[in-house]
Amino acid sequence: MLPIDAAAHSSRWRRRHPVDKAVLGLGLTALAISLPPWPGAALVLVTAVVVLLGPAGVPPRRLWRAYRVPLGFCVTGAATLLVQVGGPGGFVGPAEGGPVRAGELLLRTSAASLGVLLFAFTTPMSDLLPRLVRAGVPAPVVDVALVTYRMSFLLLDAVRRIREAQAARLGHTTRAATWRSLAGLGATAFVRAFDRAARLQAGLAGRGYDGTLRVLVPEARVSVRFAAASVSLLAALVALTLVLERPLS
């Protein structure tokens, strides 16, 4: 199980309906995209961090391990705005107004990523995917997503076991041995993936699969109070942004 998925299953909000958490998490993401970068996205970023570490109860180290990957993409994307190709400054030179645009993009994307992580850290996929059928998503699409979700964990576990076996047999002692081990890892994982898929299909056929996967979903009701509090928080962020709005310079 991935760390973020394990955190979602042990979250304080594990028993809340996904709609409750979508209103807050995806609402923060929408505000980060739509509000001015300063101070709107900055306020969203701070709010998301406070909610994640406070009411949601996400451990700081686990949050950082999950956040550093999208943050790296955010920094990389913002860095490209610092330079321009061509122009009077030569083939490559500093872009006019680049630091301001880069800072605005970094604020927007990093805040939006935290909003998505708030939803991911509190909502297991096993709770979300089966409920999508009730929201109008075709059942075959949800079934494919469920199977893919399950198979991804099995494949990752197989890759881990193969790497451990290769390391135990000194398969990573030299560069040449590492490349041979990597090739063997890819080939073995490819074969095992097809083998597990065939076994899964045989198992479903033996259990009378009729085109729909039926799974048990934990009972949960949409909390009007939680949703109202989330909407109030989002409205307060919008109002505070309009009051404090200043150009980023």
GIRA-V287026 format. One line per field, one symbol per residue. ss: DSSP state (~ for helix, > for strand, _ for the rest). burial: # if it has 16 or more other ideal C-beta (glycine too) atoms within 10 Angstrom, else .. A space follows every 50 residues. Layout:
# GIRA-V287026
ss=???
burial=???
This chain:
# GIRA-V287026
ss=__~~~~~~~________~~~~~~~~~~~~~~~~~__~~~~~~~~~~~~~~ ~~~______~~~~~~~~~~~~~~~~~~~~~~~>>>______>>>___~~~ ~~~~~~~~~~~~~~~~~~~~~~__~~~~~~~~______~~~~~~~~~~~~ ~~~~~~~~~~~~~~~~~~______~~~~~~~~~~~~~~~~~~~~~~~~~~ ~~~~~~_________________~~~~~~~~~~~~~~~~~~~~~_____
burial=...##.##..#.##.##########.###.##..###########.###. ##...#.#....#..##..##..#...#..#..#..........#..#.# ########################.#####.#.........##.##.... .......##..##..#....#.........#...#..#...##....... ............#............##..#..##..#...#........
